[in-house]
């Protein structure tokens, strides 16, 4: 998820809200060259340096030649801002992707903490 920032003249990632502690958030990525891996364990991902569980890596299903990867985002990423997603398939590193993880604090909570 991204938007074009006219001031920076580039696309910037929109913040992903991890929600309350009870929520699970999944990042779905698309690419190619993943479906022929020998096993799911041959696919690893780190998000902001933290290991992310790869739940699926294979054919997307609707579009020929497009592969899909489903990652569970770790809760430890809360509030980290812009971070890199790094995928490895059979030891080969894919191009990194940058995402943005929203702060867990609401503006009103943040204001209260700053004024205390």
C-alpha positions as CSV (number, residue, x, y, z in Angstrom):
1,X,0.0,0.0,0.0
2,X,1.4,3.3,-1.1
3,X,0.5,6.8,-2.2
4,X,2.3,9.3,-4.4
5,X,3.8,12.1,-2.4
6,X,4.0,15.2,-4.6
7,X,6.4,17.0,-2.3
8,X,8.9,14.1,-2.4
9,X,8.0,13.2,-6.0
10,X,7.8,9.5,-5.2
11,X,5.6,6.8,-3.8
12,X,5.6,6.4,0.0
13,X,4.2,3.4,2.0
14,X,1.0,4.0,3.9
15,X,1.0,3.0,7.6
16,X,-0.2,-0.5,8.4
17,X,-2.2,-0.7,11.6
18,X,-1.4,-3.8,13.6
19,X,-4.5,-3.2,15.7
20,X,-5.2,-4.5,19.2
21,X,-3.0,-7.2,20.8
22,X,-5.6,-9.8,19.9
23,X,-5.4,-9.1,16.1
24,X,-3.2,-10.9,13.6
25,X,-2.1,-9.0,10.6
26,X,-0.9,-10.6,7.3
27,X,1.1,-9.1,4.5
28,X,0.4,-10.5,1.1
29,X,3.1,-10.0,-1.5
30,X,3.1,-10.9,-5.2
31,X,6.1,-11.7,-7.4
32,X,7.5,-14.6,-9.5
33,X,9.9,-17.4,-9.2
34,X,8.6,-18.7,-5.9
35,X,6.3,-21.6,-6.9
36,X,9.1,-24.0,-7.8
37,X,10.8,-24.0,-4.4
38,X,11.4,-27.5,-3.0
39,X,9.5,-26.7,0.3
40,X,7.9,-23.9,2.2
41,X,10.9,-23.9,4.6
42,X,13.0,-22.8,1.6
43,X,11.3,-19.4,1.8
44,X,12.2,-17.0,4.6
45,X,11.2,-13.4,5.4
46,X,12.4,-10.7,7.7
47,X,10.4,-7.5,8.3
48,X,12.4,-4.8,10.0
49,X,15.0,-7.4,10.9
50,X,12.5,-9.6,12.7
51,X,11.6,-13.0,11.4
52,X,8.1,-13.1,9.8
53,X,6.3,-16.4,9.5
54,X,5.8,-17.4,5.9
55,X,2.4,-19.2,5.7
56,X,2.1,-19.6,2.0
57,X,4.4,-19.2,-1.0
58,X,3.2,-20.4,-4.3
59,X,1.0,-19.8,-7.3
60,X,-1.4,-16.9,-6.9
61,X,-4.3,-18.8,-8.5
62,X,-5.9,-16.3,-10.8
63,X,-3.0,-14.8,-12.8
64,X,-0.7,-17.0,-14.8
65,X,2.9,-16.7,-13.7
66,X,2.2,-14.6,-10.6
67,X,3.2,-16.0,-7.2
68,X,1.8,-15.0,-3.8
69,X,3.5,-15.0,-0.4
70,X,1.5,-14.6,2.8
71,X,3.5,-13.4,5.9
72,X,2.3,-13.0,9.4
73,X,3.6,-9.7,10.8
74,X,5.1,-9.9,14.2
75,X,3.6,-7.7,16.9
76,X,7.0,-6.5,17.9
77,X,7.0,-4.2,14.8
78,X,4.4,-1.9,16.4
79,X,5.3,1.7,15.8
80,X,8.5,1.0,13.9
81,X,7.6,3.3,11.0
82,X,9.3,2.6,7.6
83,X,11.0,-0.8,7.6
84,X,12.3,-3.2,5.0
85,X,10.8,-6.6,4.0
86,X,13.5,-9.0,2.8
87,X,12.5,-12.3,1.2
88,X,14.8,-15.2,0.5
89,X,14.0,-18.2,-1.6
90,X,16.5,-21.0,-1.5
91,X,19.1,-18.6,-0.2
92,X,18.5,-16.0,-3.0
93,X,17.5,-12.6,-1.8
94,X,14.6,-10.8,-3.7
95,X,14.4,-7.1,-4.1
96,X,13.6,-5.5,-0.8
97,X,10.2,-3.8,-0.2
98,X,9.6,-1.0,2.3
99,X,6.5,-0.9,4.4
100,X,5.3,1.4,7.1
101,X,4.1,0.2,10.5
102,X,1.7,2.6,12.3
103,X,2.3,3.6,15.9
104,X,0.1,1.7,18.4
105,X,-0.7,4.9,20.3
106,X,-3.6,7.0,19.4
107,X,-2.9,10.7,19.0
108,X,-4.8,11.5,22.2
109,X,-2.8,8.9,24.1
110,X,0.5,10.3,22.7
111,X,-0.5,13.8,23.7
112,X,-1.4,12.7,27.2
113,X,2.0,11.0,27.6
114,X,3.9,14.1,26.3
115,X,2.0,16.4,28.7
116,X,2.5,14.2,31.8
